[in-house]
């Protein structure tokens, strides 16, 4: 019985940790995309990223909205300086990724 309870507690702990890490990773992607969209550099970017990442979320982590995904994919395509068919292919793959 003790082994079963220990296993259950460990599994719950790992699941909660994974959920938190995923939410933080999504927050980092969104903040990066916003900073790129605003074309922030240097100290201005550091300040924005710090504020963005430390902002409290009032709701539990939700799936990424299509609009947020579009911002992130656009920023990544811009960073990679993709044009034409390469950009279309990248955007298609980026937007269809889960």
C-alpha positions in Angstrom: 0.0 0.0 0.0 2.8 2.4 0.8 4.5 1.7 -2.5 1.3 2.4 -4.4 0.7 5.7 -2.5 4.3 6.8 -3.1 4.0 6.0 -6.8 0.7 7.9 -7.0 2.2 11.0 -5.3 5.3 10.9 -7.5 3.2 10.6 -10.6 1.0 13.6 -9.6 4.1 15.7 -8.8 5.7 15.0 -12.1 2.5 15.8 -14.0 2.1 19.1 -12.2 5.8 20.0 -12.9 5.4 19.2 -16.5 2.3 21.4 -16.8 4.1 24.3 -15.2 7.2 23.9 -17.5 4.9 23.9 -20.5 3.1 27.0 -19.4 6.4 28.8 -18.7 7.7 27.8 -22.1 4.6 29.1 -23.9 4.9 32.3 -21.9 8.5 32.7 -23.0 7.5 32.1 -26.7 4.8 34.7 -26.4 6.9 37.3 -24.7 9.7 36.8 -27.3 7.3 37.1 -30.2 5.9 40.3 -28.7 9.3 41.8 -28.1 10.3 41.0 -31.8 7.0 42.5 -33.0 7.7 45.7 -31.1 11.3 45.6 -32.4 12.8 46.0 -28.9 16.6 46.0 -28.4 19.1 46.1 -25.5 17.9 47.4 -22.1 14.4 48.1 -23.4 14.0 44.5 -24.5 15.4 43.2 -21.2 13.0 45.3 -19.2 10.0 44.2 -21.4 11.0 40.5 -21.1 11.4 40.8 -17.4 8.0 42.4 -16.9 6.3 40.1 -19.4 7.7 36.9 -17.8 7.0 38.0 -14.3 3.4 39.0 -15.0 0.9 36.9 -13.1 -1.6 34.9 -15.1 -5.0 35.0 -13.6 -6.2 31.8 -15.3 -4.7 28.4 -15.5 -2.7 27.7 -18.7 -4.9 27.5 -21.7 -4.1 26.1 -25.1 -2.2 28.6 -27.3 -4.6 30.8 -29.3 -4.3 30.8 -33.1 -3.5 34.5 -33.0 -0.7 34.0 -30.5 0.6 31.1 -32.6 0.5 33.4 -35.7 2.5 36.1 -33.8 5.2 33.6 -32.8 5.5 32.0 -36.2 5.7 35.4 -37.9 8.4 36.6 -35.6 10.4 33.4 -36.1 10.0 33.7 -39.9 11.2 37.3 -39.7 14.1 36.4 -37.6 15.1 33.7 -40.1 14.6 36.2 -42.9 12.4 33.8 -44.9 10.8 35.0 -48.1 8.4 33.6 -50.7 7.9 29.8 -50.9 10.3 29.1 -48.0 8.2 31.4 -45.8 4.9 29.9 -46.9 6.3 26.4 -46.1 7.7 27.5 -42.7 4.4 29.2 -41.7 2.3 26.2 -42.7 4.4 23.9 -40.7 4.7 26.3 -37.7 1.0 26.9 -37.6 0.0 23.3 -37.9 2.4 22.2 -35.1 0.8 21.5 -31.7 
